[in-house]
Amino acid sequence: MDSTLRPSRYDVAIVGGGHNALVAAAYLARAGKSVVVLERLDHVGGAAVSERPWVGVDARLSRYSYLVSLLPRTIVDDLGLRIDLTRRRYSSYTPDPGDPTRGILIDTKDAEATAASFLRTTGDAEEAARFAEFSGRIGPLARVLFPTTTQPLRRASEVRSALGDDALWDDVVERPLGETLRTSLRTDIARGIALTDGLIGTFSSSDDESLRQNRCFLYHVIGGGTGDWDVPVGGMGRVTAELERTAREAGAELRTNAEVTAVRPDGEIEIDGGLVQARLILSGVGAAVLERLLARPEPDAESPEGAQLKVNMLLKRLPRLRDAEVAPEAAFAGTFHINETMTQLDAAHTTAQGGGIPHPLPAEIYCHSLTDPTILGPELRASGAQTLTLFGLQVPHRLVADQSPDAARAALLAAAEASLDSVLAEPIADCLYEAPDGSACIEARTTADLEESLGMVGGDIFHGSLSWPWADDDERLDSPAERWGVATAHERILMCGSSSRRGGAVSGLGGHSAAMAALELLD
């Protein structure tokens, strides 16, 4: 296609067409600004898409991103998004790795059953209360912080003062998460349940002095002001479809198959076949990709590194558990933790740091079709088929970089299956649905696959290290871009994706912040 755009000059040009880019485009177009989104793929949405991985199988999976927590109601209402987010009754199920005939089932509607589950698994009559107390103690973080995510950055001292709990601030912001978990909880399995929120896509240990695990944990517990994670009805593609609709209806121009080859600080963008000029450029791609497009890579910049494995499956039926006290429909309805005690998570980090694949591989499972059956066709639903998504932790990109993609994928998939099988009463392979061609409906997506298919450097789903969602007390906040956490080294270029200060996950926050800053700059 001819990618020369007319008119060649816009108020705003957005590089990349992920969900944050669509949020920014919708806000800006609704404000009367001329906006063009430039996406190299043949569709928009980035990682927030639904796809049919298996030919002839009527199952639409959220192939990459899969849950929603950080998308504020403000953005949904402002843009008129017609999406439904469904809350799961069961928070999690965690089989005891030492004895999978027992496990902790956290039922959000039955505190007594949850307490009995903790007692049966840990032998500690007080651990359920400690876990509930810990969850309640961190609750104010969500209530205080989440409303600020759609406002200009607050100073750290302001946030600390608003929290009104210096001890909580110190436990989450000033010292490694592992110390807090050891003080708050007494069992390895309960500590692991809490620690996993700090390791999603993040290569770290409980006592990492960099506190990257603390920052990841914070984002996972503040979403929606409650920390709950919801399933988008219709799959993640439904979220993208609504963002695309509202952006187009507002007048934004969305161009696919338009690969950006260069960006210049004066507002000029090179694409295959032409030039685009804009008063402002918003970068929906990661900071590392933007530096490459600017041809000005920072020599000392830390290269992004993802740390996850994604396995998508379609099952004939849910597998049987070794735990006779818990029904599979309950265990798989929330987050199913596999070999994720705190000791196992830290041991896996040590193994991966040494270049090895962790055995057992820490992982967690989600069955979206139990919460949202609409992602399966009528025949699949009638047959009892279910989806499973496995998310493997402590799998840094270094384990697959410069290796044969097929060999790396096969090795990690084997590790994931072995870990899952260790807590099941039957091999997961026996439960897999078969496609019309006779192949098993299972696929693995490594960080290398993310880098190749979506252009995420190092397969990093956060586009780099997460930042605290506030500004340091001595940080400059003079410009709109600085106040909204989207500044780059160039006045006419703003970050609008996961590389922005409050970016990461399917939140729309990067796009919202960039749009707010851009409107200030353009007016």
N, C-alpha and C positions, 0 to 999 in steps of 0.2 A: 504494500500500500504506500501511497505518497504521504510521508509523515511531515511535509512542509505545512505548517499551521498558519491559517489566516483568520483573523488578523494576527500578525506576528508579535504584537505587543499586548501584554495582559497586565492587570494589576498584580496578579499572583500566579506563579507557575509552581506546581508541586511535583517534585521528583519522586516517583514511586507511587503505586496505587493501593497500598495497604489500607486497613480499616481506619488508621489515624489520618491518612491523607484524605479519605472520604469525609471524615468528620470535619476536618479543616475546610475542605472545599464546600461542604454544605453550609457551614456558618458564614463563610466569606461571600458565597454567592447570594445567600439570603440577605446579606447586608448590602447587596448591590454592586459588589466588586466582580470584575471579570477574572475568571479563574480557569486554568487548564491543569489537568492531572495527566502526567506522562508515565505510563506503565509499560515495561518491556514485555510482559507476558500478554497472552491473548485474553486475559480476564483480570478484573480488579479483585482486591480482598487480601492479597498476600497470604499469610498463614491462617487467616480466619475464613476458611472456605469449607464447603462440604463437597465430597466427591464420591464416585462409585469406583472403588479400587479394583473390583473384580468384574470382568466382562460377563454380562448375562445374569448378574445377581442384583436384585432390586434393593440395595442397601446403600443409603447415603450417609457416609461417616464424616464426622468432623476430623479431617485427616491429620491436621497439625494441632492448632489450638482447639480446646475442647470444653472448657468451663468458663463461666463468667462470674466475676465478683466485683471488680473495680470499675465497672461501667456505671457512672453516676446517673441517678434518676434525672438530674438536671439536663444532661445531654439528651437522654431519651425524650424528655418532654420538649426541650427547646427545638429539636429537629423533627418531632412528630413521628418517632420511630414506632412502627407497629410490630413489636416483638414481645414474646412471653417468656419469662424466665421462671423455671419451676424449681422449687426447693426440695431437696431430698430428705426424707424422714430420717434415714440412718446416716449418721455422720461418718462412721468408719467401722470396719471389722479388722481385727489384727490377731491372726492365729499365733500362738506361742511357738516360735521356731524350734524350741526344745521338745515340745509336745503339742503337735498340731491338732490333737483331739480336744483342745480347749482354746478359747480365744476371747478377746475383748470386743463386744458389740456395743457401740455407743448409740443408743436410741434416744433421739432428741425429744420423744414424746413419752418416754417411760424411764424416769430416773431410777426407780427401784430395780428394773431389769438391768439397767446399765451397771448399777452398783453390784448386783449379783454376778454379773459377767466379770467385773474387775476382781471380785473376791475369788471366783472359781479359777481364774487364770493366774492371779498373782499370789493368792493366799494371804493378801494383806487387806484387812477389813476397812482400812482407812484410805487406801489409794484412790478409790473413786472420788471420795470427798476432796482429796488433795488435787486431783485432776480438775474437778469442777471449780475449786477455789482458784487454781491457776488460770483457768479460762475466764473466770469472773474478774480476776485481778487485771488481766490485760485488756478487758473490755473497754475501759476508758480510752485506750489508744485509738480504737476505731471511732468512738463517739466524738473525740476531740479532733482527730486528724482527718478523717474522711471528708467532712464538709469543707476543709481548706483546699482540697485538691482541685477545685474549680475556681479558686481565687488566686490572686498573686501570692508568690511565696512569702510565708511568714519567716521570721527570724527564729533560730533555735531557742533563744531565751524566751521568746513569746510562746512558743509551743510548750516548752517546759513549764512555764508559769500557768498556762491554760490547763495543762494536765493536772497540776496540783498534787503531784505525787513524785517527789524527788527520788524515792527509792525505786519506783517502777521505771523512771527514766534511766537511772543508773543501770538497772538490771537488763534493759533492752538496748540502750543506746551506748553505754559506756564500757561494758564488759562483755566478754564472749558469752554467747547464749548457753553454752554448755554449763557454765557456772550457775546460771540461774535455774536451769532445769534440774541440776543435781540438788540444789537447795529446795526446790519446790516439790519434786517428786522423788520417790524412793526406789521405784522399780525400773529396770532397764527397758522394759517393753513400753511403759507409760512415757518415759523420757523420749523414746524413739518416736512414738506417735506425735509428740509435740515438735520434735526436731525436724521431722520431714518437711514441715512448712518452711524451714530455712534452707532447704536443699533442692527445691524444684528448679531444675535448669542451672543450678549453682554448684560449682565444684568447691567444696569447703568441708571443714570438720567442725565439730561442736565447739572446740576451743580455739578456732582460728583467730589470731590477734587482729587480722584485717577487718573483722566484723562483717564480712560479706554475707555470712549466714544470718546475722542479725537483721541486715537490711532486707534480705529476701523474706525472712520471717515477718517483719513488720508489714510489708505489702500484703502478705497472705492473711494477716489477721485484722486488717482495717477495712476490707472491702464492704461497701454498702452500709458502713457504720456498724456492722455486726460481725464481719469476718466470714459470713456464709458464702459458699460457692454454689452457683446455680447452673442448671442445664438449660441451654437455649432451645425452646421447642422448635422443631424443624431442623435442628443442627446449627452449627456455626455459620453455615452459608446463609441462613435466614437473617442473621445479624448483618452480614455484608450486603445482602440483597436490599435490605431496608436502607442502609447507608447509601448505597448506590442510587436507589430510587430518590431519596430526598435530595441528594446532591444534584442529580440530573434535573429534577423538578425545579430546583432553585436556580438553574441556569448554568451550572458548572459544566465545563467541557471535559469529558473523560476520554482519553485516547489510549487505546491498548496497542500492542505491537509497536510501541514508540520508545525505543531504547535510548536513554540518555548516554552520550559518550563523553561529554565534558560540561563542566559548570564553571562560570567565571564570576568573580565577586562583583562585577558591574551589572549583573542581572541577566547575562546572556547564557543560554543553554544550547548546546549542540545536540541534535538528535540525528538519527540516520535520515539524511535527505533534506536537512534544513536547520534553521535557527529559530529559537524562541527567545523573545525578550520580555522581561517582566520588571516591574518596580521592586518586587520582592520575590525571592525564591524560598520555598519551604522544602526542606529535605525530609522526605518520608523514609529514606534509606538510612542505614546505620551510619554512625560517625566515621567508621573506617572506610565505608564505600564512598561517602562524600569527600573525604580527603583524597581518595584516588581520583575521583572525578575532577577535583580541583587541581590535581597534579601537584599537591603540596602535602605529602604525607609527613606526619610528625615523626621524627626519627626515634624519639623515646616513648612513643605512645604504646600502651599495652594492647596487644592484639586480643580481640574478643575470643572467648573460648566457651562454647556451649558444653553442657555436661549431662546429656540425657539421651535416652533411647526411647523411641515411640514404636509400639507394636500394635497394629490394628488387627482385630480378629472378628470373624463371624462364626458363631457356634450353632450347632444343631439344637443344643440345649445347654443349660448351665451345668458345670461339672459338680460332682458330688464332693462334699467336704469330709475331712476326717472328724470334724467336730459335729457330733450328732445332735448337739443342743441348739445349733443355729441352722436355719433354713438358708439354702443358697440364695433365694430371692431377697433375703435380708442382708446377708453378708456382702453380696455384690451390688446392692442398691446404693451404698455409699462409697467411701474410699476403702478398698481392700488392700491393707498393708502386707507386704511380703518381705520377710527377713529384714525388717526395719527397726530392730532394737537400736538403742543409741550405740551400744558396743559394736554392732554389725555395721552401722552407718560409718562410724569412725574407722573401723578395720577396712571397709571397702575403699575409703578415701586413701588410706595408706597404701593399699594394693595398687590402686590406679595411679597414685603418685609415682610408684615404682615401675609403671608401664604395663601392669597386668590387668586383665579383666577381673573384677571382683567375683568371687565365688564363696557364698551365694551372692547373686546380684540383688541389691536392694531395689524393690520395685513396688508400684502400687497400681491397682486395677480399678477401672470404672466401667460400669455397664449402663450406658446411656439409654439403651432401649427399654430398660425397666422403668425409667422415669419418663421417657419420651418415645413411645412405640411408633410414632409417625415416621421415624427415619427408616423404618422397614416397610417394604411393600406388603399388601394384604396377604399374599400367599406365605411369605416368611413369617408374618405375625401369627397366622393360623397354625403354622407348623411348630411353633414354640421356639423359633430361632431367636438368638440374642447377640448383641454386639459386645465385644470386650475391647477396652483400650488399656494397654499396659504402658506405664511410664517408668522407665528405668533411671535410677539415680547413680551418681558417682561414676559417670561414664564420660570423662573429658574428651574433647576433640582430639587430643594428642594420641589417643588409643586407636584412632582410625585414619588420622592424617597420613598421607603418603603411603597408604596401603591399598591393596586391591579392594575397591568398593564392595564387590560381591563377597570376597573372603571375610572382610571386616563385618559386613552385615550378617553373614551366616554365623560367625563366631558369637556375636552379641545376641542374636536370636536364640542360639542354642543355650547360652547362659541364662537368658530370660525364661525360656521354657523350663529349664532345669530348676530354677528358683521357684517358679510357680508350681511345678509338679511336686515340690518338696512339701507343700502344705495342702495338696489335694488328695482325694481318695482314688483318683484315676488320672491318667495322663491327659493333659489338655489336648494333645493331638487326637485322641479318640473322640473329642467333642467338636472338632472343627467341621464346619459346613463345607461341602464340596461345590465348586463352581461347575457349570455345564461341561467344561473341558476336563473335569476330573481332578483339578488342582485344589489344594486346600486353601481356604479363604483366610490367609494370614500374611501380613506384610510387616517388614521392619523398616523404620526410617531413622537413619543415623544422623549425627551432626554433619557428616559429609554430604548426605542426601539433601539436608536443608541448605547447605552452602551451594550445592549444585543447582537445585531446583528453584530456590527462593532468593539466592544471592546473599544469604546471611553469613557473614564472615565467621568462620569457625563454628558454624551452626549454632551461634549464640542467639537464643530466642529473645534475649533482652538487649541485643545489639551492644553489649558491653556491660561493665559492672554497674549494678544498681546504685543509685544515690539516695541519701535521705530525702524525704519529701519536704524539705525546708532549706532555708539558706543559713549559712554560718553568720554569726553576729557581725563579723567584720567584712563580709562579702559585699561587693558592689552590686547595688540594685538601682542604678541610675536610669537605665533605659528600659523601655517596655519589654524587650527580649530578655533582659536580665531579671526583671521582676517576675516574669512568667516562666523562667527556667528553660528558655529555648534559644539562648544566645550562642552564636559561634564567633569565630575570630573576625567575621565579616558582617558589617552592619546590615547588608541587604540579603543575608542568608540566615534563615532560622531553622532550627530543628523542629520537626513536627511528628516524629515517630517515637520508637522505644528508646532512642538515644537522648530524648529530652529529659529534663530533671525528674519528672514524675512518670516517665514512660515505662513500658513493660506490661505484658499481659494484654488481654482484650479489654481495654479500658476507655479508649478514645481520649484519654487525658492529654497525650502528646498533641493530638490534633486540635483539641479545644484550646490548650494553652497557646499554641502557635497562632491560631486564629485570633484569639484575644489580643495578643501582642501585635499581630499584623494590622488589625483594625486601628489600634492606637497609632501605629506608624503611618498608615495610609491616610488618616483623617487630618 
